[in-house]
């Protein structure tokens, strides 16, 4: 059955792959993003939204799903991080999601059986150097998701996907050569980095009735990095 899904972001990487997946599955996508024109080729009318400075959003009366994609990668040693760095990561990853969720909440409640998907990072579960700012912001996202899963049950489910490094434009500087991709892949037990299509398939699953008994979960889609050692 066709569902109405709100997508925040969606112009590149995992977000764009998810929009394409949802459309292929016959769902109606309502997008809000910083560059709406980038979704024109997918025949989607998107409204403007900037996670760094969220403005008002307009949604249909009913939303069956909600996915928040905006994120950041701010990798610096702790002594070089400024309060502005922490604030920027919190704004894009946490406060932007809060603003969008609050705007969509009446429509999600109207569904009676809605699903929310947020994104974290493997760096929350697996301590990594240079990740203090983004790990702190995404840790807050995981805490928010669990709290909302409890508060909104049983009519709205809330789950989180925590990927490891994924081959997307956001991670371009870390994967912009074959040598970098090979080295990044070797750090994972599965000897590869993530693909946008894999994450999009999981988002589609979490939005579907196939995951109807799941809420408050953080799914570590990270090539085994947070849980497995192969030495």
N, C-alpha and C positions, 0 to 999 in steps of 0.2 A: 504494500500500500504506500502511495506517495506521501512523504512527510515534508513539512516546512522546517528548514534548517537555517539558523543564523550562523554566518561565518564572519568572524572578525579577523581581518587580514585576508589571506588567500590569494595574493597576487604572484607569489613565487614559492618555490620549494615545496615543502610538505603541504602548505595551505592550498596552493594551486592544484597539486595532485589530488587533494581531497575534494576540492570543488568539482574537478573532472569526474572523480569516482562517484560522487553523490548524484551528479547529473546523469551519468551512465546508468545508475540504479533507479532513475526515474523520480528523484526527489526535487523539490523546489528550493533553490538556494537563495537566501537573502543576505547579501554581502555588505559589509561596512569596512572600508579600508582607506589607507592614506592616498592611494593612487587608483581611483575607480576605473580610469580609462584602461588600465592594464587587464581588466577582466572583460573588455568589450568583445574580444574574439570568442569568448565562451557564452555570449548572449546572456549576460547577467547585468541587470541594472543595479549598481552598487551606490551606496551613500557614503559620503566622506567621513572618515574617522581617523584621528591621530592619537595613538596611545599616550604620547607625550603631553597632549593637551586635549583630553576628551571633551567633545561637545555633545549636544543632545542627539539622540537616535530615534528613528521611527520604525516600528515593527508591525507586522500584521497582528490581528487579534489573537492568533494561536501560533505558537512555535513548539515543534516537537523535539528540537535539538538545538544545541548552542556549542560552538567550538571557538576557542580563543587562541589565535596563532602568534600575535606579535611577541617578539622576544629580542634578546640582545646577547652578544658575546663580548664581554669586557674582561680580558685576561691581563692582569697586572700583578706584580708582587704586592703584598699587603702594604708595605711601607710607602708605595707610590699611589695607592688609592686615596682619593679625596672624598670628602662628604658628598660632593656633587656626583661622583661616580656611583656611590651607593644609592643616592637619591634617584639618579637616572635609571638605574636597573630596577629599582623598586617601582618607579613610575610606569615604565613600559610593561613590566611583567606582572606586577601585582595591582597597582592602583588603576591602571587601564582596564584590567580584567574586571575589577570591582565595579567601575563605572558602567561598563558594557553589560555586565550581569544585572545590575540594578535596573537598567533601562529595559532589559528583556524579561525580567521576572514576571510581570503580569501576564505576558503572552505564554511563558513557559508554564505557569500555573493553569492557564486555560486549557492546555493540552491534557492535563490529568495523567500523563505518562511520558514525561519529557526526559531527555538525557543531556547532560552537560559534560564536555570534555575540555580539560585544561592541559597545559604542557609544562613539564618540569625539566630536569636534567639529571643524568647519571651522577653529576658532581655533588648532589645532595646526599646520596647514599654512599658514595665512594669518595672520600676526601681526596682532593687534587690540588696541587700547588697552583697558584695564579688564579684560582676560581673563587676567592672569598666573596666578592661582590655579587656575582651572578648566582652562586650557590645560596647565599643568604636570601636573595630575592625569590628564587625558586623554592627554597625551603618554606618561605611564607606562603607561596602558592599551594604547596601540598597541605599545609595546615589549614588554609582557607577551605580547600576542597573537602577535607574530612569534616570540618565544622558544618559546612553547607550540606553535605551528604546527610548528616544527622538531623539538621534543622528542617530540610526539605523533604525528607522521607515521609510517606512512601510515594509521593507523586512526581518527584524530580530526582533522578539519579545523578551523581557527580563522581567522575573518575578522572584520573590523571595519567598521562603517558610521559615517562621519563626516558628519553632517548639518550644514547651516546652520540658521538660525532656522526652527523648525517650529511651526505653530499648534497648541499643546498647552497644557494647564493650567499646566505648568511655566514656560512662556514667557508666561503670561497678562499679567503686568505690562508686558511689552514690546509686546503686541499687543492691548491692551484698548480700542482705538478704531479706527474706519475710517481715520482720519488716520495713526495709527501703523502700521497694516498696509500702507497705501499707501506710506509712506516706507520701511518695511523692505523691501517688494517692489522698490522702485526701486534699492536697493543691489545687487541681483542681476542678472546679465545676462539671466536669464529673466523678470525683472520680476514676481516673485512669491515668497512664502515657501513653505516646505514644508508638505505635508499628512501627517497620520498614516497615511492609507491608502497613500500612496506608499512610505513607509518599511516598513510592514507587508508589502507585496507583495515588497519586496526581501529582508526577513528570511525570508519563506516560500521565496523562490528559493534563498537561501544554505543553508537547511535541507534542500533537496531534492536529488535526484540530478542535476538540471540543472546544478548547480555542482560536480560531483564532481571537476573538475580545478582547483579554486581553493582555495588556502590561504595564509595569511600576508599577505592583501591588506587594504588600507585603501581602502574605496570612498567616494569623495567625492560624496555626494548633496547638493549645495549650490547648485543653481541656477546653476552655473558660477562661483561666487564665488572659488574657490581657483585657478582655471586660466584664466579667460577675461576679457578686457577688451574692452569694446564701444565705447570712444572712438576 
